[in-house]
Amino acid sequence: MDRLQSMRVFAKVVEMGSFAKAAEALDLSATVVTRNLADLETHLGTRLLNRTTRKLSLTESGQVYLARVRQILSDIDDADAEVSSQSRKASGVLRIYCQPGFGQSQLGRLLPLYARDMPDVVLDVTLSDHGVDLVQEGFDIGIFLGVQKFDSSLVARQLATSNLILCASPDYVARRGEPLAPSDLSGHDCLNFAFEQLRHHWPIQWGDQHVNVPIHSRMISNNGAVLREAALAGMGVAIRSSFTIEDDLTSGRLVQLLKGHHLGQTSVMMVYPSRRLMSWKMRTFIDFMAARFPNPKGDPWLAEAEAVAAPGAACWPER
């Protein structure tokens, strides 16, 4: 049995959801595909796929084996590329995990710039708030926020720091007035993220003082995009990461409140496996992201918004 071919057949059957489609994609006969799966299961002594006349599904063993097979096949492809004449040409599938808020507001506009210069790279992007194991799940690179956990054995490179910002629409401020001190927030409608520790109080710091301000939640959601839309519609005051509202602040659709007060910040991290062999697609993407975030400790989104508000101030480098 050709173990490598059997692994590729197994991964392709799962990807295509069909023996026939996998056979076509691999340019093999359906009989060869079926025999490869049967031989692989016999060798392993366990069933990998449940088969019915209408559906294929992974067994528990199949789920575990698939994750390892994908990683093995990716490593083999990377090794081949490293020593081939194409080793310095970015190509193949680049699998990226990203936290949804950053993915929707920032990564979505950056990826086309990378793709423009790397036409042979296929971008496979997953946005999720759920914890992921980059290696186990076959991702090449992950973009995490500081509050998320990831394997400490991986390489972590900070891209930027994002401040949490109090904001509201100009219409809301005109109707309800601008809070001039943290205590004023108690009289406002607040748009709240669904963290238990934020439901009734917002922690605010300025200078050496720190206070938990009692607040009234007008809306609570576990989705930041929903809270942003509510803020834009004038429903109340929201706390948002600077990277999610950069365009809203620079355009004036939202205004920053209680400037000079600190609500917290989070780091934006690029994480990837520490491999002896790194594919050129990974190397070029890491360099691309690093070039667009030259100041890892700074907040480029807030800096840009403040530069627009104060003409003549230094602007953050073009991304």
MOSUL-V994765 format. One record per residue. RES is the residue in one small letter. PHI is phi in whole degrees, -180 to 180 (none if undefined). OMEGA is omega in radians with two decimals (none if undefined). Layout:
res=<RES,RES>
phi=<PHI,PHI>
omega=<OMEGA,OMEGA>
This chain:
res=<m,d,r,l,q,s,m,r,v,f,a,k,v,v,e,m,g,s,f,a,k,a,a,e,a,l,d,l,s,a,t,v,v,t,r,n,l,a,d,l,e,t,h,l,g,t,r,l,l,n,r,t,t,r,k,l,s,l,t,e,s,g,q,v,y,l,a,r,v,r,q,i,l,s,d,i,d,d,a,d,a,e,v,s,s,q,s,r,k,a,s,g,v,l,r,i,y,c,q,p,g,f,g,q,s,q,l,g,r,l,l,p,l,y,a,r,d,m,p,d,v,v,l,d,v,t,l,s,d,h,g,v,d,l,v,q,e,g,f,d,i,g,i,f,l,g,v,q,k,f,d,s,s,l,v,a,r,q,l,a,t,s,n,l,i,l,c,a,s,p,d,y,v,a,r,r,g,e,p,l,a,p,s,d,l,s,g,h,d,c,l,n,f,a,f,e,q,l,r,h,h,w,p,i,q,w,g,d,q,h,v,n,v,p,i,h,s,r,m,i,s,n,n,g,a,v,l,r,e,a,a,l,a,g,m,g,v,a,i,r,s,s,f,t,i,e,d,d,l,t,s,g,r,l,v,q,l,l,k,g,h,h,l,g,q,t,s,v,m,m,v,y,p,s,r,r,l,m,s,w,k,m,r,t,f,i,d,f,m,a,a,r,f,p,n,p,k,g,d,p,w,l,a,e,a,e,a,v,a,a,p,g,a,a,c,w,p,e,r>
phi=<none,-83,-61,-64,-62,-62,-64,-63,-64,-59,-62,-70,-60,-65,-62,-86,73,-162,-64,-65,-68,-65,-61,-65,-65,-92,59,-123,-77,-60,-64,-65,-62,-61,-66,-61,-66,-64,-64,-65,-64,-65,-61,-81,73,-155,-83,-98,-129,-91,-117,-127,-69,-120,-152,-114,-146,-77,-77,-61,-64,-63,-63,-65,-67,-60,-60,-69,-62,-60,-67,-62,-65,-64,-64,-65,-62,-65,-64,-60,-66,-64,-108,-90,-67,-98,-62,-108,-122,-71,-155,95,-93,-106,-93,-122,-103,-149,-63,-57,-59,-71,-62,-72,-90,-124,-63,-60,-93,-85,-60,-60,-68,-66,-62,-60,-92,-127,-67,-96,-100,-95,-93,-114,-113,-119,-106,-162,-86,-74,-62,-130,-104,-55,-70,-61,-97,79,-85,-86,-142,-127,-112,-116,-93,-59,-79,-88,-100,-147,-62,-68,-80,-82,-80,-122,-124,-74,-94,-166,-119,-116,-83,-84,-126,-82,-148,-158,-79,-57,-63,-63,-62,-65,-79,-109,88,-92,-66,-103,-141,-53,-63,-65,-63,-64,-99,-115,-81,-113,-105,-116,-77,-78,-103,-56,-72,-109,-64,-121,-142,-115,-81,-134,-127,-148,60,-95,-99,-138,-143,-97,-85,-64,-132,-109,-84,-82,-147,-126,-150,-92,-120,-65,-64,-65,-65,-62,-63,-65,-65,-62,-82,85,-78,167,-99,-125,-106,-133,-67,-58,-70,-86,-129,-53,-65,-66,-71,-69,-86,88,-67,-129,-121,-80,-113,51,-60,92,-98,-110,-110,122,-153,-137,-88,-109,-116,-102,-124,-155,-64,-88,-109,-65,-107,-114,-65,-67,-63,-69,-60,-68,-71,-62,-65,-60,-68,-62,-67,-87,-130,-77,-123,-58,-89,-92,-110,-67,-73,-69,-61,-68,-64,-70,-66,-68,-71,-126,-53,99,-73,-67,-94,-71,-53,-59,-102>
omega=<3.04,-3.04,-3.10,3.11,3.13,3.09,3.14,3.12,3.14,-3.13,-3.11,3.10,3.12,-3.13,-3.07,-3.12,-3.07,3.05,-3.08,-3.13,3.10,3.12,3.13,-3.11,-3.12,-3.10,3.08,3.06,3.11,3.13,3.14,3.12,-3.14,-3.13,3.11,3.12,-3.13,3.13,-3.13,3.12,3.10,3.13,-3.10,-3.13,3.13,3.10,3.12,-3.09,2.92,-3.06,2.92,-3.13,-3.05,-2.98,2.99,3.07,-3.14,2.95,3.09,3.09,3.13,3.11,3.13,-3.09,-3.12,-3.13,3.14,-3.13,3.13,3.14,3.13,-3.13,3.10,3.13,3.12,3.12,3.13,3.13,3.10,-3.11,-3.08,-3.06,-3.13,3.12,3.14,-2.98,-3.14,3.04,-3.12,-3.13,3.12,-3.09,3.06,-3.09,-3.06,2.96,3.10,3.02,-2.97,-3.09,3.12,-3.13,-3.09,-3.04,-3.03,-3.05,-3.14,3.13,-3.14,-3.06,3.10,3.11,3.08,-3.09,3.14,-3.11,-3.11,-3.01,-3.10,3.11,3.04,-3.10,3.11,-2.95,3.10,3.05,-3.12,3.04,-3.10,3.10,3.13,2.98,-3.01,-3.08,-3.09,-3.08,2.98,3.09,3.08,-3.04,3.07,3.02,-3.07,2.93,-3.04,-3.11,-3.12,3.14,3.04,-3.07,-3.09,3.13,-3.14,3.06,3.13,-3.13,-3.12,3.11,-3.05,3.02,-3.13,3.09,2.99,-2.98,2.98,-3.10,3.08,3.11,3.07,3.13,3.14,-3.13,3.13,-3.11,-2.97,-3.12,-3.14,3.05,-3.10,3.10,-3.14,-3.11,3.13,-3.11,-3.14,3.13,-3.09,3.01,-3.08,3.12,-2.81,3.03,-2.98,2.95,-3.08,-3.08,3.14,-3.01,-3.03,-3.13,3.00,3.13,-3.12,-3.12,2.97,-3.03,3.11,-3.06,3.11,-3.11,2.98,-3.03,3.05,-3.11,3.05,-3.13,3.05,3.09,3.04,3.14,3.03,-3.09,-3.10,-3.13,3.11,3.13,3.10,3.13,3.11,3.10,3.11,-3.13,3.08,-3.10,-3.11,-3.10,-3.11,2.94,-3.12,3.01,-3.05,-3.08,-3.14,-3.05,-3.14,-3.12,-3.14,3.13,-3.10,3.13,-3.10,3.10,3.02,3.09,3.11,-3.12,3.10,3.08,-3.10,3.07,-3.02,3.13,-3.11,3.13,3.12,3.09,3.05,-2.99,2.97,-3.01,3.13,-3.12,3.06,-3.09,3.06,3.08,3.09,-3.13,-3.13,3.10,3.12,-3.10,-3.12,3.14,3.11,3.11,3.13,-3.10,-3.14,-3.14,-3.12,3.07,-3.03,-3.09,-3.01,-3.10,-3.10,3.08,-3.06,-3.09,3.08,3.11,-3.14,3.12,3.13,3.10,3.09,-3.13,-3.12,-3.09,3.14,3.11,-3.12,3.13,3.04,-3.11,3.13,3.14,none>
